[in-house]
Amino acid sequence: MSDWLIYRGTGDPHDGIADLPEPPPWRVFYTDEPTPFDRDHDYGLSARWPLRAAAYQADRHAVEMVNTALYLRRPLLVTGDPGVGKSSLAYAVAHELRLGSVLRWPITSRSTLKDGLYRYDAIGRLEEVDSASPATPVDVGRYFRLGPLGTAMAPYSLPRVLLVDEIDKSDIDLPNDLLDVFEEGIFEIPELSRVADTLADAEVRPADDGDRVAVTAGRVRCRAFPFVVLTSNGERDFPPAFLRRCVRLHLPAPSPDRLRAIVHAHLGETAPHAEKLIDLFLERRSKGELATDQLLQAVYLARHAAGEAPADRGHIAELVLQYLNQDRR
């Protein structure tokens, strides 16, 4: 039953993505020559994410849902309480399948579809037009920069990993706006489309500062559908049309055994005080909302207070075990 798994949840990097079969006919996009990218280079992004990815503990259900999204070329909508690992899942998949750096798009109430697709430096472009001589060739593409979503939809040979973080904080229209891009695998940059008669091709910078991406006639066309993780804390409902086009995964609060594995993976901690703090965390979690990273912080603080009496170490650890729901004290 495990032969079909591309992502295995082991944290060991491998090239299993090459075994992913051709997409369903209704999920085939651009088939021309693909754009390569360096899978082993983080393009100056934080070096912490491989460590975060390697420490992620995926259970069997999460592994199966990730593979379902990979096979079907559909976004994975991940819900769950804060701190259960929703965002970390994207980094874990990128790390294990060697899919390069994660393209993260943090969502706010002001986020728009264009924010995720691209940015255009119109003022810089006008200044160059005013100062350049007529004979000077103009590199229009350098005034554009693809956003995280736009970069993920570029015609790469392998899928990029896109993390759309906290989609439930978005404007009410954004989820449906995303559907068209995800369904059609193409988007337009109007500023380039308008000059397509005189400038058929332009090369624009991706969000992660990798090699420039060729844009033909002002359109960016997807080739390998990205692995898209949309996280939600459950603060709002989504339209049925949006839910129908997503693979949905709910991450429950970690069990005691998973908490032990998480603590060990992040801190290598097996000391008796760690077990006591896990018990304390579980007791307090049963009465109010706590996040797993609060337990990690508590274990870390207790480790560095090793010279203190056990009761004092427990008091120091409790400083970070504060309830997230503010009606609790």
Phi, psi and omega per residue, in radians:
M1 nan -0.140 -3.105
S2 -1.759 -0.027 -3.045
D3 -1.130 -0.426 -3.058
W4 -1.475 -0.159 -3.021
L5 -1.284 2.128 3.011
I6 -1.549 -0.952 2.983
Y7 -1.528 2.174 -3.028
R8 -1.870 -0.213 3.130
G9 1.334 0.299 -3.123
T10 -1.519 -0.371 -3.068
G11 1.466 -0.103 3.123
D12 -1.528 2.056 -3.111
P13 -1.069 2.441 3.116
H14 -2.705 2.998 -3.094
D15 -1.790 0.536 -3.105
G16 -1.101 -0.305 3.128
I17 -1.052 -0.422 3.109
A18 -1.155 -0.356 3.138
D19 -1.532 -0.039 3.120
L20 -1.154 2.176 -3.090
P21 -1.207 2.974 3.075
E22 -1.008 2.577 -3.101
P23 -1.191 2.844 2.997
P24 -0.993 2.630 -3.089
P25 -0.944 -0.548 -3.100
W26 -1.438 0.016 3.102
R27 -2.114 0.400 3.065
V28 -1.553 2.285 -3.119
F29 -2.013 -2.177 -3.065
Y30 -1.305 2.360 -3.082
T31 -2.095 0.113 3.121
D32 -1.268 -3.091 -3.103
E33 -0.947 2.202 -3.057
P34 -1.371 2.829 3.045
T35 -1.662 2.174 3.128
P36 -1.389 2.865 2.951
F37 -2.583 2.725 -3.099
D38 -1.384 1.931 -3.062
R39 -1.287 -0.326 -3.040
D40 -1.810 0.037 -3.079
H41 -1.951 2.361 -3.099
D42 -1.655 0.120 3.053
Y43 0.902 0.722 3.058
G44 1.393 0.052 3.110
L45 -1.324 2.998 -3.067
S46 -0.986 2.337 3.113
A47 -1.371 -0.027 -3.086
R48 -1.361 -0.387 -2.981
W49 -1.193 -0.567 3.059
P50 -1.090 -0.604 3.110
L51 -1.179 -0.725 3.106
R52 -1.095 -0.705 -3.119
A53 -1.185 -0.764 -3.077
A54 -1.143 -0.476 -3.116
A55 -1.511 -0.111 -3.097
Y56 -1.208 2.387 -3.125
Q57 -1.909 1.774 -3.123
A58 -1.619 2.348 3.053
D59 -1.572 3.059 -3.034
R60 -1.062 -0.735 -3.100
H61 -1.123 -0.749 3.120
A62 -1.087 -0.733 3.114
V63 -1.043 -0.787 -3.122
E64 -1.145 -0.668 -3.137
M65 -1.244 -0.609 3.044
V66 -1.064 -0.789 -3.141
N67 -1.168 -0.597 3.067
T68 -1.061 -0.783 3.118
A69 -1.144 -0.662 3.126
L70 -1.119 -0.814 -3.103
Y71 -1.148 -0.774 -3.050
L72 -1.471 -0.131 -3.101
R73 0.978 0.886 3.122
R74 -2.155 2.648 3.043
P75 -1.118 2.611 3.086
L76 -1.858 1.969 3.102
L77 -1.585 1.989 -3.048
V78 -1.916 2.111 3.122
T79 -2.005 2.843 3.132
G80 2.654 2.918 -3.138
D81 -1.158 2.799 3.072
P82 -0.993 2.420 3.042
G83 1.495 0.136 -3.133
V84 -1.561 -0.061 3.064
G85 1.827 0.385 -3.103
K86 -1.092 -0.885 -3.133
S87 -1.221 -0.666 -3.103
S88 -1.069 -0.478 3.130
L89 -1.038 -0.707 3.128
A90 -1.076 -0.741 3.140
Y91 -1.176 -0.639 3.139
A92 -1.123 -0.729 3.130
V93 -1.170 -0.779 3.129
A94 -1.052 -0.701 -3.116
H95 -1.201 -0.865 -3.065
E96 -1.189 -0.677 -3.099
L97 -1.594 0.082 3.077
R98 0.937 0.981 -3.104
L99 -1.861 0.400 3.055
G100 1.380 -2.919 -3.086
S101 -1.266 2.593 3.097
V102 -1.352 2.324 3.071
L103 -1.612 1.862 -3.033
R104 -1.789 2.270 3.088
W105 -2.124 1.696 3.118
P106 -1.329 2.216 -3.027
I107 -1.676 2.411 2.987
T108 -2.202 3.105 3.133
S109 -1.161 -0.285 -3.123
R110 -1.729 -0.014 -3.097
S111 -1.186 2.404 3.077
T112 -2.132 2.886 3.124
L113 -1.020 -0.716 -3.126
K114 -1.087 -0.608 3.101
D115 -0.972 -0.702 -3.132
G116 -1.354 -0.438 -3.051
L117 -1.489 -0.936 -3.093
Y118 -2.906 2.869 3.009
R119 -2.197 2.579 -3.121
Y120 -2.254 2.175 3.108
D121 -1.554 1.416 -3.077
A122 -1.162 -0.648 -3.120
I123 -1.156 -0.769 3.097
G124 -1.066 -0.673 3.120
R125 -1.123 -0.763 3.133
L126 -1.132 -0.687 3.118
E127 -1.099 -0.667 3.120
E128 -1.199 -0.708 3.129
V129 -1.060 -0.699 -3.117
D130 -1.204 -0.570 -3.023
S131 -1.694 -0.353 -3.044
A132 -1.410 2.604 3.041
S133 -1.398 2.707 -3.095
P134 -1.008 -0.484 -3.088
A135 -1.485 -0.132 -3.084
T136 -1.392 2.150 3.094
P137 -1.164 2.464 -3.067
V138 -1.873 2.220 3.063
D139 -1.634 1.466 -3.071
V140 -1.091 -0.605 -3.052
G141 -1.030 -0.444 -3.079
R142 -1.296 -0.119 3.087
Y143 -1.640 0.088 3.110
F144 -2.079 2.581 3.032
R145 -2.464 2.153 3.101
L146 -1.180 2.512 3.030
G147 -1.446 -3.106 3.138
P148 -1.024 -0.776 3.117
L149 -1.165 -0.793 3.128
G150 -1.055 -0.690 3.108
T151 -1.157 -0.742 3.135
A152 -1.091 -0.499 -3.106
M153 -1.583 0.024 3.096
A154 -1.163 2.746 -3.035
P155 -1.363 1.101 3.112
Y156 -1.344 2.753 -3.122
S157 -1.275 -0.502 3.116
L158 -2.180 2.732 -3.130
P159 -1.150 2.403 2.946
R160 -1.482 2.878 3.091
V161 -1.865 2.116 -3.131
L162 -2.007 2.173 3.064
L163 -1.866 1.923 3.050
V164 -1.696 1.699 -2.918
D165 -1.542 2.178 3.092
E166 1.097 1.004 3.130
I167 -1.088 -0.408 -3.131
D168 -1.231 -0.182 3.085
K169 -1.545 -0.023 -3.028
S170 -1.315 2.917 2.933
D171 -1.025 2.677 -3.050
I172 -1.052 -0.439 -3.064
D173 -1.539 -0.306 -3.008
L174 -1.066 -0.781 3.137
P175 -0.956 -0.768 3.124
N176 -1.233 -0.558 3.080
D177 -1.108 -0.614 3.130
L178 -1.172 -0.519 -3.054
L179 -1.006 -0.746 -3.081
D180 -1.093 -0.737 3.123
V181 -1.157 -0.772 -3.126
F182 -1.176 -0.583 -3.107
E183 -1.376 -0.725 -3.046
E184 -1.598 -0.398 3.132
G185 1.176 0.493 -3.109
I186 -2.669 2.552 2.989
F187 -2.550 2.791 -3.046
E188 -1.927 2.502 2.962
I189 -1.864 1.701 -3.001
P190 -0.971 -0.656 -3.114
E191 -1.083 -0.496 3.081
L192 -1.553 -0.570 3.107
S193 -1.076 -0.631 -3.091
R194 -1.164 -0.420 -3.127
V195 -1.915 0.303 -3.072
A196 -1.106 -0.471 3.132
D197 -1.153 -0.580 -3.122
T198 -1.835 -0.320 3.134
L199 -2.395 1.560 -3.045
A200 -1.214 -0.634 -3.071
D201 -2.189 2.523 3.045
A202 -2.464 2.611 3.098
E203 -1.959 2.139 -3.056
V204 -2.070 2.727 -3.116
R205 -1.375 2.405 3.024
P206 -1.416 2.980 -3.088
A207 -1.124 -0.519 -3.069
D208 -1.697 0.228 3.086
D209 1.102 0.470 3.017
G210 -1.363 -2.842 3.110
D211 -1.064 2.553 3.141
R212 -1.062 2.651 -3.119
V213 -1.850 2.268 3.122
A214 -1.329 2.277 3.101
V215 -2.051 2.115 -3.093
T216 -1.839 2.212 3.117
A217 0.952 0.538 3.081
G218 1.331 0.244 -3.105
R219 -2.138 2.398 3.044
V220 -1.870 2.183 -3.059
R221 -2.100 2.240 -3.130
C222 -1.226 2.551 3.019
R223 -1.998 -1.052 3.054
A224 -1.800 1.994 -3.075
F225 -1.041 2.279 -3.078
P226 -1.173 2.766 2.967
F227 -1.475 1.889 -3.021
V228 -1.830 2.159 3.030
V229 -1.943 2.054 3.064
L230 -1.855 2.074 -3.119
T231 -1.749 2.585 3.141
S232 -2.552 2.366 3.060
N233 -1.582 0.168 3.096
G234 1.336 0.462 -3.105
E235 -1.483 -0.083 3.121
R236 -2.762 2.869 3.049
D237 -1.645 2.682 3.135
F238 -1.952 2.685 3.135
P239 -1.076 2.537 3.118
P240 -0.958 -0.667 -3.141
A241 -1.075 -0.624 3.115
F242 -1.232 -0.816 -3.124
L243 -1.104 -0.630 -3.110
R244 -1.105 -0.481 -3.086
R245 -1.704 0.125 3.115
C246 -1.990 2.622 2.871
V247 -1.559 2.264 -2.990
R248 -1.924 2.320 3.139
L249 -2.297 2.201 3.036
H250 -1.866 2.189 3.111
L251 -1.702 2.003 3.130
P252 -1.354 2.966 3.041
A253 -1.085 2.405 -3.076
P254 -1.068 2.475 3.062
S255 -1.285 2.940 3.102
P256 -0.965 -0.746 3.138
D257 -1.130 -0.693 3.112
R258 -1.192 -0.630 3.086
L259 -1.077 -0.740 3.105
R260 -1.072 -0.750 3.139
A261 -1.141 -0.660 3.138
I262 -1.156 -0.792 3.135
V263 -1.070 -0.777 -3.136
H264 -1.137 -0.708 -3.109
A265 -1.146 -0.668 -3.093
H266 -1.483 -0.656 -2.995
L267 -2.108 -0.119 -3.097
G268 1.072 0.498 -2.975
E269 -1.641 2.131 3.069
T270 -2.275 0.144 -3.100
A271 -1.140 2.718 -3.132
P272 -0.979 -0.618 -3.101
H273 -1.132 -0.475 3.104
A274 -1.160 -0.723 3.124
E275 -1.108 -0.691 3.122
K276 -1.146 -0.664 3.138
L277 -1.232 -0.570 3.062
I278 -1.113 -0.748 3.097
D279 -1.087 -0.737 3.123
L280 -1.119 -0.736 3.129
F281 -1.060 -0.787 -3.129
L282 -1.116 -0.697 3.126
E283 -1.108 -0.800 -3.123
R284 -1.231 -0.604 -3.139
R285 -1.138 -0.495 3.129
S286 -1.228 -0.235 -3.096
K287 -1.920 -0.213 -3.113
G288 -2.990 3.063 -3.024
E289 -1.455 2.162 3.050
L290 -2.304 2.677 3.120
A291 -1.885 2.626 -3.081
T292 -1.061 -0.596 -3.126
D293 -1.165 -0.358 3.044
Q294 -1.176 -0.637 3.063
L295 -1.120 -0.758 3.127
L296 -1.055 -0.728 3.115
Q297 -1.126 -0.695 -3.137
A298 -1.114 -0.762 3.134
V299 -1.129 -0.696 3.127
Y300 -1.100 -0.813 3.134
L301 -1.085 -0.753 -3.123
A302 -1.118 -0.626 3.104
R303 -1.066 -0.733 -3.075
H304 -1.491 -0.013 2.997
A305 -1.894 0.548 -3.020
A306 -1.073 -0.416 -3.138
G307 -1.353 -0.185 -3.121
E308 -1.430 2.845 3.040
A309 -1.169 2.654 -3.125
P310 -0.885 -0.712 -3.132
A311 -1.139 -0.652 3.134
D312 -1.225 -0.646 3.088
R313 -1.095 -0.706 3.106
G314 -1.106 -0.683 3.112
H315 -1.123 -0.732 3.132
I316 -1.090 -0.741 -3.135
A317 -1.123 -0.650 -3.110
E318 -1.156 -0.260 3.125
L319 -1.058 -0.476 -3.125
V320 -1.808 -0.110 3.141
L321 -1.575 1.032 3.136
Q322 -1.731 2.442 -3.078
Y323 -1.112 2.482 3.136
L324 -1.434 -0.498 3.062
N325 -1.413 2.057 -2.894
Q326 -1.237 -0.195 3.100
D327 -1.358 -0.154 3.067
R328 -1.623 2.626 3.125
R329 -2.269 nan nan
